[in-house]
Amino acid sequence: MKDSTILFCAICSLTMGGVAQAVAPTALYDNFSASQINPAKWVGGEWNVDQANLENLRYITMSNLKLGNRLRLYARGSGANQSNSGKNFGSNPLNFHNPEIITAIKASVWANSATITSCHDNPYVGTVRARVGGTFFNTGASATPGDNTNDVLAQIRLQRAADSSDSANVVRVRYSVFLCEDKNCFTGSDLGRGEIGSPVNPGQKVTLSVEWDKANKRFVFQRDALPAVIVPYTVSDASAPGGSFKQLQTSYYVANCTSATPPTAAIDAYFDDIYTNSLPTSAAMKAVMEESDPRLFLYTGASGDPDGR
């Protein structure tokens, strides 16, 4: 995927301000007040290409009195060591139930750490990211279930690149609208992408949102109280996506390398205060009876928090 900023989209954010705005994500979906991830709202997962994943963590951490409960997503992986070309991909997602009815997502996100190394003999520039987004529609007459070909993926994320000159663990806020051209959405074309605001320091919380404004054929991205960025599109949006998902996710693309120690990538991020567009009462939004948290018996950290914080 290309990383160039599309100036046109930044201009749209200034010139289209008078157009009716998209429906804001104002309905609280989850603030992770329970001790465990709610199965009525979320589905966990893992994507591991060529056995790239080394470590994944996904749980609600509870012991920090200042921040309260929040979701922790940690992902770490490495490149393959059979060649000096191409990349490995791995992810640690938490997926929304009923993604097809979600058109807007807002979340508080902060990265405690973001690290990635490169390969001297491989020109590929890897990235680590903590993202909010998903697939919103398919540009074809119909889509194949489970296949992302012709799906449109929109996301806003905290990201660090392997060639970053920023201080350690500093990330950037980037957005993208991407037309997938294969089953797994590894290849495709940009409909719009860019960067919002200044670099983000380790542990600095930002509020990120993505909205699909179908009536005006555009996506709306926002960081904190900064002006919204508008990305219009002209492709057909009449069909539902084949690989339908909306998610919170930590992930990485890391270069392959024949060196004795392949490049590695890791990102440790928190998510909290998840909002969506208003959803039908029939959607999976109810609280479920909480089970006894097994971590209370397995660990000795405060409040059952595995990392003891």
C-alpha positions as CSV (number, residue, x, y, z in Angstrom):
1,M,0.0,0.0,0.0
2,K,1.3,3.5,-0.9
3,D,2.0,6.0,1.8
4,S,1.8,9.3,-0.1
5,T,-0.5,12.0,1.2
6,I,-3.2,13.0,-1.3
7,L,-3.4,16.8,-1.2
8,F,-6.8,16.8,-2.9
9,C,-8.4,15.1,0.1
10,A,-7.0,17.7,2.4
11,I,-8.4,20.4,0.2
12,C,-11.8,18.7,0.4
13,S,-11.8,19.1,4.1
14,L,-11.7,22.9,3.6
15,T,-13.9,23.4,0.6
16,M,-16.8,21.0,1.4
17,G,-17.4,22.3,4.9
18,G,-20.9,23.6,3.9
19,V,-22.1,20.2,2.8
20,A,-24.4,18.3,5.2
21,Q,-22.3,16.3,7.6
22,A,-22.3,12.6,8.1
23,V,-24.1,11.0,11.1
24,A,-21.7,11.3,14.0
25,P,-20.8,8.3,16.1
26,T,-22.6,9.3,19.3
27,A,-24.0,6.1,20.7
28,L,-21.8,4.5,23.3
29,Y,-20.9,0.9,22.2
30,D,-18.5,-0.1,24.9
31,N,-16.3,1.6,27.6
32,F,-14.9,-1.7,28.8
33,S,-16.3,-1.3,32.3
34,A,-16.7,-5.0,32.7
35,S,-13.7,-7.2,33.7
36,Q,-13.8,-9.2,30.5
37,I,-14.5,-8.6,26.8
38,N,-18.3,-8.9,26.2
39,P,-19.1,-11.7,23.8
40,A,-22.4,-10.0,23.0
41,K,-20.5,-7.1,21.4
42,W,-17.2,-8.5,20.2
43,V,-15.5,-11.3,18.3
44,G,-11.7,-11.9,18.8
45,G,-9.4,-13.0,16.0
46,E,-5.9,-13.3,14.7
47,W,-4.3,-13.1,11.3
48,N,-1.0,-14.7,10.9
49,V,0.6,-14.8,7.5
50,D,3.6,-17.2,7.1
51,Q,3.7,-17.7,10.8
52,A,4.7,-14.1,11.4
53,N,3.1,-13.7,14.8
54,L,5.3,-14.0,17.8
55,E,3.1,-12.6,20.6
56,N,-0.5,-11.3,20.8
57,L,-2.3,-10.0,23.9
58,R,-5.9,-9.0,24.1
59,Y,-7.6,-8.2,27.4
60,I,-9.3,-5.5,29.5
61,T,-6.8,-4.0,32.0
62,M,-8.3,-2.7,35.1
63,S,-5.8,-1.5,37.7
64,N,-4.9,2.0,36.6
65,L,-7.1,4.2,38.7
66,K,-6.4,7.3,36.6
67,L,-7.4,5.8,33.3
68,G,-9.9,3.2,34.5
69,N,-10.7,0.1,32.4
70,R,-9.5,0.0,28.9
71,L,-8.8,-2.6,26.2
72,R,-5.2,-3.6,25.6
73,L,-4.2,-4.9,22.2
74,Y,-0.5,-6.0,21.7
75,A,0.9,-7.5,18.6
76,R,4.5,-8.6,17.8
77,G,5.9,-10.4,14.8
78,S,8.9,-10.9,12.5
79,G,9.7,-11.1,8.9
80,A,10.5,-14.4,7.2
81,N,14.2,-15.2,6.7
82,Q,14.0,-17.1,3.4
83,S,14.4,-14.1,1.1
84,N,15.2,-10.3,1.0
85,S,12.0,-9.4,-0.8
86,G,8.4,-9.0,0.3
87,K,6.9,-8.7,3.7
88,N,5.1,-10.5,6.5
89,F,1.8,-9.4,8.0
90,G,0.2,-10.2,11.4
91,S,-2.7,-8.7,13.3
92,N,-4.6,-8.8,16.6
93,P,-8.1,-7.6,16.0
94,L,-11.3,-7.3,18.1
95,N,-14.2,-7.3,15.7
96,F,-17.7,-5.7,16.1
97,H,-20.7,-8.0,16.1
98,N,-23.1,-7.0,13.2
99,P,-20.6,-5.0,11.3
100,E,-22.9,-4.4,8.4
101,I,-25.1,-1.9,10.4
102,I,-22.1,0.1,11.7
103,T,-21.4,3.2,9.5
104,A,-19.4,5.3,12.0
105,I,-16.9,4.5,14.7
106,K,-15.1,6.7,17.3
107,A,-12.5,5.6,19.8
108,S,-9.9,6.8,22.2
109,V,-6.6,5.3,21.3
110,W,-3.1,5.6,22.6
111,A,0.1,3.7,21.9
112,N,2.4,2.9,24.8
113,S,5.1,1.7,22.4
114,A,5.6,1.2,18.6
115,T,8.8,-0.3,17.3
116,I,9.8,-1.8,13.9
117,T,13.2,-2.6,12.4
118,S,14.1,-2.9,8.7
119,C,16.3,-5.1,6.4
120,H,19.3,-3.5,4.8
121,D,18.9,-5.7,1.7
122,N,15.1,-5.4,1.4
123,P,13.8,-2.0,0.2
124,Y,10.3,-2.6,1.7
125,V,9.5,-0.2,4.5
126,G,7.4,-1.8,7.2
127,T,4.9,-0.3,9.5
128,V,3.1,-0.9,12.8
129,R,-0.3,0.5,13.5
130,A,-3.3,0.6,15.9
131,R,-6.3,1.2,13.8
132,V,-10.1,1.7,13.8
133,G,-12.1,0.9,10.7
134,G,-13.3,-1.8,8.4
135,T,-15.0,-2.6,5.1
136,F,-18.1,-0.5,4.2
137,F,-19.2,-1.5,0.7
138,N,-18.3,-3.4,-2.5
139,T,-17.9,-1.7,-5.9
140,G,-19.2,-4.7,-7.9
141,A,-22.7,-5.8,-8.7
142,S,-22.4,-8.4,-6.0
143,A,-19.6,-9.7,-3.7
144,T,-18.4,-13.2,-2.8
145,P,-18.9,-13.9,0.9
146,G,-15.5,-14.0,2.7
147,D,-13.7,-12.3,-0.2
148,N,-12.5,-8.7,0.0
149,T,-12.0,-8.3,-3.7
150,N,-13.6,-4.9,-4.7
151,D,-14.4,-4.1,-1.1
152,V,-13.7,-0.6,0.1
153,L,-11.7,-0.4,3.3
154,A,-11.7,2.8,5.3
155,Q,-9.5,3.3,8.4
156,I,-7.8,5.8,10.7
157,R,-4.8,4.7,12.7
158,L,-1.7,5.4,14.8
159,Q,1.2,4.4,12.7
160,R,5.0,4.2,12.8
161,A,7.2,3.4,9.7
162,A,10.5,1.6,9.8
163,D,12.2,4.6,8.2
164,S,10.7,7.1,10.7
165,S,13.0,9.9,11.9
166,D,10.7,10.6,14.8
167,S,11.8,10.0,18.4
168,A,11.4,6.4,19.7
169,N,7.8,5.1,19.9
170,V,6.4,8.3,18.4
171,V,3.5,7.6,16.0
172,R,1.5,9.5,13.3
173,V,-2.2,9.7,12.7
174,R,-3.0,8.5,9.2
175,Y,-6.2,7.8,7.4
176,S,-6.9,5.9,4.2
177,V,-9.7,4.7,1.9
178,F,-8.5,1.7,-0.1
179,L,-10.1,-0.3,-2.9
180,C,-9.2,-4.0,-2.3
181,E,-8.1,-6.0,-5.4
182,D,-7.6,-9.4,-3.9
183,K,-9.3,-11.8,-1.4
184,N,-7.3,-10.6,1.6
185,C,-7.0,-6.9,0.7
186,F,-3.2,-7.0,0.5
187,T,-3.2,-5.3,-2.9
188,G,-5.4,-2.5,-4.3
189,S,-5.5,1.2,-5.1
190,D,-5.9,4.3,-3.0
191,L,-9.1,6.4,-3.1
192,G,-7.6,8.8,-0.6
193,R,-5.1,8.9,2.2
194,G,-3.1,11.3,4.3
195,E,-2.0,12.4,7.7
196,I,-3.8,14.5,10.4
197,G,-2.1,16.7,12.9
198,S,1.2,16.6,14.6
199,P,3.1,13.4,15.8
200,V,1.8,11.6,18.8
201,N,4.0,10.8,21.8
202,P,4.1,7.5,23.6
203,G,1.1,7.2,26.0
204,Q,-0.7,10.3,24.5
205,K,-4.4,9.6,24.0
206,V,-6.1,10.7,20.9
207,T,-9.7,10.4,19.7
208,L,-10.1,9.0,16.2
209,S,-13.2,8.6,14.1
210,V,-14.2,7.3,10.7
211,E,-17.7,7.8,9.2
212,W,-19.2,6.6,6.0
213,D,-21.6,9.3,4.6
214,K,-23.2,7.3,1.9
215,A,-25.7,10.0,1.0
216,N,-22.9,12.3,-0.1
217,K,-20.5,9.5,-1.4
218,R,-17.7,10.3,1.0
219,F,-15.8,9.3,4.1
220,V,-15.2,11.7,7.0
221,F,-12.2,11.3,9.3
222,Q,-11.4,13.2,12.4
223,R,-8.7,13.5,15.1
224,D,-9.7,15.1,18.4
225,A,-11.2,18.5,17.7
226,L,-9.2,19.2,14.5
227,P,-11.1,20.0,11.3
228,A,-12.6,16.9,9.7
229,V,-11.0,15.5,6.6
230,I,-13.3,14.6,3.8
231,V,-12.5,11.9,1.2
232,P,-15.1,11.8,-1.6
233,Y,-15.4,8.8,-4.0
234,T,-17.0,8.1,-7.3
235,V,-17.1,4.3,-7.4
236,S,-20.3,2.3,-7.0
237,D,-21.4,1.7,-3.4
238,A,-24.6,-0.3,-4.0
239,S,-23.3,-3.7,-2.8
240,A,-22.5,-4.9,0.7
241,P,-18.8,-5.9,1.2
242,G,-17.8,-9.5,0.7
243,G,-15.5,-9.6,3.6
244,S,-17.6,-7.6,6.0
245,F,-15.9,-6.4,9.2
246,K,-15.5,-3.4,11.5
247,Q,-12.7,-3.7,14.1
248,L,-10.2,-2.3,16.6
249,Q,-6.8,-3.7,15.7
250,T,-3.1,-3.7,16.2
251,S,-1.1,-5.0,13.3
252,Y,2.2,-4.8,11.4
253,Y,3.8,-5.2,8.0
254,V,7.4,-6.2,8.4
255,A,10.1,-6.8,5.8
256,N,11.5,-10.3,5.1
257,C,15.2,-10.7,5.5
258,T,17.9,-13.4,5.2
259,S,19.8,-11.9,8.1
260,A,20.5,-14.1,11.1
261,T,18.0,-12.0,13.1
262,P,15.0,-11.0,10.9
263,P,13.3,-7.6,11.4
264,T,10.7,-7.4,14.1
265,A,7.7,-5.2,14.7
266,A,5.6,-4.6,17.9
267,I,2.9,-2.3,19.0
268,D,1.3,-2.0,22.4
269,A,-2.0,0.1,22.3
270,Y,-5.0,0.8,24.4
271,F,-8.6,1.5,23.2
272,D,-11.4,3.0,25.2
273,D,-14.8,4.8,24.9
274,I,-16.0,3.2,21.7
275,Y,-18.9,5.0,20.0
276,T,-20.9,4.1,16.9
277,N,-23.8,5.5,15.0
278,S,-27.1,4.7,16.7
279,L,-27.9,1.0,16.4
280,P,-31.2,-0.9,16.4
281,T,-32.1,-2.3,19.8
282,S,-32.0,-5.8,18.2
283,A,-28.3,-5.4,17.7
284,A,-25.9,-7.3,19.9
285,M,-25.5,-4.4,22.4
286,K,-26.9,-6.0,25.6
287,A,-24.7,-6.6,28.7
288,V,-24.2,-10.3,29.4
289,M,-23.9,-12.0,32.7
290,E,-20.3,-11.7,33.6
291,E,-18.3,-14.9,34.2
292,S,-15.8,-15.2,37.0
293,D,-12.6,-13.8,35.7
294,P,-10.1,-16.7,35.5
295,R,-7.2,-14.2,35.8
296,L,-8.1,-13.6,39.4
297,F,-7.0,-17.2,40.1
298,L,-4.1,-17.4,37.6
299,Y,-2.3,-14.2,38.4
300,T,-1.3,-12.2,41.5
301,G,-1.3,-8.8,39.9
302,A,-3.7,-6.1,41.3
303,S,-7.3,-6.7,40.4
304,G,-6.3,-9.7,38.3
305,D,-4.3,-7.7,35.8
306,P,-1.7,-10.0,34.3
307,D,0.9,-7.3,34.0
308,G,0.4,-6.4,37.6
309,R,-0.1,-2.7,37.0
